[in-house]
C-alpha cells in the first residue's frame, strides 16, 4: 500500500491534473525554439552551399547528413532513453548541439568555414537529434495526464508546424541582409535556450533495474513491437505514409512546378506555406475536437488523405491543367488546397497513432519503441523518394500520382479491414 501511494505521489510530481502544466509548457517552449532555429538553418544552408560554389550533389549530401545519422543511431537512442535519465539526455544533446553550431558561427565570422567542416557538424547534430527524439517522446507521457495526452501531442505537432512556417520567412530574410553567420548564432542560441528550458522541467527519473546487454535490450524492444499486433500494424501503416505520401512534397511537387507549370518561385513558396498551414490546421482540429475520439480522427484522416491525394493527382493530368490559362491563380489555388489537405490529413493520422503507441507501451519500453517506430516510418522517406524518382523516370507525372493514389486506396481498405477485425 505504501508503494502504491508513493508511486501516485511521483506521478503527481511529474504532472498535474490540469490541462497544461509548467513542465509540459517548458518542454513545448524548448521544442519550438530549437525547431525554429533548425528549420532556419536547413532552409538557408543549401543557399549558402550554392553561394560557396557547391552544386546539387553537395546539397543532396547535406540533406542526407541531416537525416541519415539520426536514423542510424535510433536503436542506441531507444535503449539509452529507457535506461538513462531522459531529461538529462535532452539537456545534454541540446547544449552540445548549440555549442557545435556556435562554433560554425565563429568560423564563418572569421572567414575560415569550409564546406567539409559544415558537413561534419551537420552529421554530429543529426546524431544528437537522433538521441534527443526518442527521449522526448518517451518523457511526454510522464509530464501530462493520460486524458490530456492527445491534446499534448497535437500541441507539439502544432508548435513544430508553426516553427516550420516561421523558419523560411525569418531565415531567407536574415540571410539576404546579414549573411550566414547571424543565422548560425540564432540556431546555436536556440539550442542553448532549449537546453536551459529543459533543465527547469521537474521530472523524477526512476533508475532502471535492467542490467541486460545492449543487444538484449534492443532485442526486447523489437520483440515488444513485433509481438504487439496493433503497434506492428501501425508501424507498417506509418511506413506506407512516409514512403508513399511524403515524397510527394519533396520530389513530385517541385518537379511538376519546374517542368509542367509556368509559375514563379514565389508562387511555389505560397504552396509551401499552404502545406504548412494545412498541418497546423490539422493539429489544432485533432487537439480541439477529437480529444476523446482519436479513432474517429484516424478514420477521417485516412479518408481525407485518399480523397485529397486523388484530387491532387487529378490536377496533374494535362487535360485538366491545360484548361486553365498559363499562370492561372485559380489553378494554383486548387493545387495548393489539395496539397494543404494532404498535409492536414497526415497530421490527423500521425497524432492519434502516436498517442495510441504511448498509451499501449509500458514506461520502461517507451524510448525503445519510439526509436524503432521512428526508424521504420522515417526510414521509408528516402526509399520512397528513390521509388518516386525511378517511377518518374519511366512514367509521366500524372500517371505516377494516380498509381500511388490507387495503391493508397488498396492499403487504406486493408488497414480498415484489419482494424475492424481487431475491434471485433
Secondary structure, DSSP 8 states (H G I E B T S, - for coil): -HHHHHHHHHHHHH--SSSS-HHHHHHHHHHHHHHHHHHHHHHHHHHHHHHTT--HHHHHHHHHHTTHHHHHHHHHHHHHHHHS-HHHHHHHHHHHHHHHHHHHHHHHHHT---HHHHHHHHHHHHHHHHHHHHHHHHHHHHHS-GGGHHHHHHHHHHHHHHHHHHHHHHHHHHHHHH-HHHHHHHHHHHHHHHHHHHHT-------------HHHHHHHHHHHHHH-HHHHHHHHHHHHIIIIITHIIIIIHHHHHHHT----HHHHHHHHHHHHHHHHHHHHHHHHH-TT-HHHHHHHHHHHHHHHHHHHHHHTSHHHHTTS-TT-HHHHHHHHHHHHHHHHHHHHHHHHHHHHHHHHS-GGGHHHHHHHHHHHHHHHHHHHHHHHHHHHHHS-HHHHHHHHHHHHHHHHHHHHHHHHHHH-
